[in-house]
Amino acid sequence: MMTNTTTKTLNIFLSYFVLFLLGFVVMDVGLGQNTTSDEIKVGVVLDLKTNFSKICLTSINMSLSDFYQTHPHYRTRLALHIRDSMEDIVEASVAAYDLIKKEQVSAIIGPRSSMQAEFMIKVANKFQVPTITFSATSPLLKSIDNPYFVRATINDSFQVEAIAAIVKSFGWRSVVAIYVDNEIGKEIMHSLSDALEDVEVQRSAISQEASDDQILKELYKLKTEQTRVFVINIDSSLGFRFLKKAREIGMMEEGYVWLLSNGMTHMMRDNGRSLETMQGLLGVRSYVPQSKEREDFSLRWKRKFNKENSAGDGTEPNVFALWAYDSVTALAMAVEKTNTKTNMKTYGPHLIEALSDIEFKGVAGEFKLINRQLESSTFEIINVVGDEERIIGSWTPSSGLVNAKSNKTTLFLGKRFLPVIWPGNSTVFPKGWEIPTSGKKIKVGVPVKKGFLNFVEIKTDPISKVTTTTGYAIDIFEAALKKLPYSVIPQYYGYESPENNYNHLVQQLYEGKWDAVVGDITITANRSLYVDFTLPYSESGVSMVVPLRDNKNKNAWVFLQPWSLDLWVTTGCFFIVIGFVVWLFEHRVNTDFRGPPHHQIGTSFWFSFSTLNFAHREKVVSNLARFVVVVWCFVVLVLTQSYTANLTSFLTVQRLQPSATSVEDLIRNGESVGYQHGTFVRDFLRNLNFSETQLKSFASAEECDDLLSKGTGKGGIAAAFDEVAYLKDIVSHNCSKYAMVEPSFKTVGFEPSFKTAGFGFAFPKNSPMTKDVSIAILNVTQGTEMRRIENKWFNRVTSECPDPNSDDLSSNRLSVSSFWGLFLIAGVASFLALLVFVALFLYEHRHTLCSNSEGSIWRKLKSLFRIFDEKDTRSHIFKSSAVHNASSPITPCTPSPSNVQIRPLPRSMSLNREFELRRACFSMSEERFRTQPKHDKQGESDIEFGAESQREVKQTQ
């Protein structure tokens, strides 16, 4: 019993002890809850009756509850004061003013739309109350201009680069941007136009309160246009009504492209909306990473929203709900960092500073404000297929478009995205535009001309009122249209420009009167500012036509004209070289090439130049010299025959030359010049310093011919300036009278440009037909069809017309380039013969080079030159002469001291008699040597020969 009593007592004690502890804990918690905390009033301005605001308000309440549940020790608490802006701009501003003045809130969350925020921010700025928005995305709301405005959402201007990248990647050249007709909508259009650059952006503004009939009216208007690519950036409720009506009238079929902006893409499933009406659409949306926290938030949010809203089944938290959740979290963290004891007038600046420094990982990703606004660096590109928003790629500022599967940046069309399903369940890539050809023709403006009608002429039958358009330009245009991959039916309308000035015609196209302008329209920089031109179909440039004159060659120096200066110089040099080479080979073995220096030089030149008419009389005895002379005679023969033929041509053939080629001469001589009436050439001539009195206009080729025929003296003109195409037409009909020449200037440094872009066809700015017609023009001009069209409208008789660009208008002189092969042969032959001669000479006198008795190399060379200058007595030429002299019967001693020879004596003569005769001959030679000039080396040789003979006689004795 005692034991049981003790046990019961112990249990009772433990029970009371536990209760005591629980009471202490409860008391402690109660004390903690009753701890004084600072309440910070925060206003919330939303359109409370809209489902969007209900979704975001649920997120705001959840954020506040979750934050303080995880941060119970914080000394500040946000107290929400909610106001309904009732979807009205004024009500939103009134609500903000009421919250600031009556409730004295420290910050405001909201409003829903950018239009409401624009006015509400001004009120908040005045009282220095920070305003945090999670849904106002317009770029018009700039945080830099509003120091108390915080954008905890993505600026719409961030997405335009991604949209532009998509458009450019598919090669679409024109898009229609659909936006709300207000300042907010216009602002995003500026950003989009800047991002698209060369792509034409057509605008379609629609009222925020547009009815279904107004939407249909706008859609039917868009359907009649060429462009089939639509970028839609409007409020989601209006935008999805717009798409629904587009589907009803067949604008969601194959060939159409719809690209949704970030806001609409995020709101696709709003209110349980079905994606069935949006099949094949593309969209961009800011990237929100998947996380465990986001999944947990979504589950709790659905339970809470469905509990608070009876019609909430199927509703999902959109990205704006996530941003609303993170916005409240950031505000609560900033309030805790701000000193609550701060004066209310300075609390706002401190709070906005603290809010700018907040960084954390929220349910929508990283929360970090840069210049007080949230930034997103990545956008996803989605394609609606079935009930799925399929991600086909992404875009980042650093990498551009990235394939969703490979995560690699690519540059080729079709590889940047996963396969796309287009509207109409089509896999065919849309070209982005269509020519409306069902019963509708494109309107083409054509100039009404008074001259040069072979370029373009439009006639209207006065009875049937049928308009007929013909001409060179028309044929090329229609030939190009036939090569397009689609059918285009032109309907021509004549337009008579004032003073034949085509600028007025281009202005009509710019104002939208026609779809194209066709004719002989010059492509100029000024016109290109208003319209787009195709590639030119004619030759470009400004030139001039002048009369031809007969240039009979009566010049006294006409005989020099058949050859160019370089040929004259080259031929003269070769004559000298050949003469020198022949002299080298002949002067040791040929008496004709010996003698005093001036005699040898004269003989060499005479021999060489006399080969011109083959009048050389000196015999050539060296084989090497004969080889060189034979080759050179062949070269001379060709040169002389060519010279004779060309000189004959110069003297007998008629030469037509332009009467003027220099613009300065025309200006200096006061000559009148012509230009086509109404063209830009008049201003062009004024810029060249022609006076007004020198300018005369013509309207046709016939009138130009009449003015040129008269000349300046009879009231005509000396030259006509115009574009090449017109001048060729004039010359083709009068090729024997006129020539087209390129104007020249003699003044150095003054060379104005005579270049123009030629004739082209004009289309409205960024028209998709411009590029296609340009490609078609290339196909026409590079084929045989262009020649057929030219022959049809410009009937040129080429056999009778001299080519103004040929050399027939100037002397056709022969140059070295015509005979360089002959000169090469003569030069090589002379060089080879010279090498052989030098080799033989050195070999023959090798003992002189190798002998040590001569001393230095310089003395050896002097010895070789002395030997080279002497007669080669061993030559067969001189041996033959010796034999001839020995047969003479007159006397044993020859009469010339230079030819002393000892004749053989009869055997009957005694030795004494022989010795006496030899000594007499030697004495005679010695006497003659003393009377000769000392440079006669042959006399010295004769004396030596006589002395040698005397020694022989003594030996015989």
Secondary structure, DSSP 8 states (H G I E B T S, - for coil): -HHHHHHHHHHHHHHHHHHHHHHHHHHHHHHHHTS--EEEEEEEEE-TTSHHHHHHHHHHHHHHHHHHHH-TT-SEEEEEEEEE-TT-HHHHHHHHHHIIIII--SEEE--SSHHHHHHHHHHHHHTT--EEESS---TTS-TTT-TTEEE-S--GGGGHHHHHHHHHHTT--EEEEEEESSHHHHHHHHHHHHHHTTSEEEEEEE-TT--HHHHHHHHHHHHTSSB-EEEEES-HHHHHHHHHHHHHTTTTSTT-EEEE-HHHHHTTTGGG--SGGGTT-EEEEE-----HHHHHHHHHHHHHHHHH-TT-TT----HHHHHHHHHHHHHHHHHHHS-TTS-HHHHHHHHHHHHHT-EEEETTEEEEEETTEE----EEEEEEETTEEEEEEEEETTTEEEETTT--B--STTTSSS---BTTTB-S---SB----SS--EEEEEE--SS-TTT-EEEE-TTT--EEEESHHHHHHHHHHHTSSS---EEEEEE--GGG-HHHHHHHHHTTS-SEEEEEEE--HHHHTTEEE---SS---EEEEEEEEE-----TTGGGTTB-HHHHHHHHHHHHHHHHHHHHHHTTT-GGG-SSHHHHHHHHHHHHHGGGTT---S----HHHHHHHHHHHHHHHHHHHHHHHHHHHHHHS--EEES--BHHHHHHTT--EEEETTSTHHHHHHHTT--GGGEEEESSHHHHHHHHHH-GGGT--SEEEEEHHHHHHHHHHSTTTEEEE--B--STT---------EEEEEETT-HHHHHHHHHHHHHHTSHHHHHHHHHHS---TTTS--TTSGGGS---B-GGGTHHHHHHHHHHHHHHHHHHHHHHHHHTHHHHH-STT-SHHHHHHHHHHHHHS--TTSHHHHHHHHHHHT--S-SS-S-GGG-------TTS-HHHHHHHHHHHHHHHHHHHHHS-TT-HHHHHHHHHHHHHHHHHHHH-
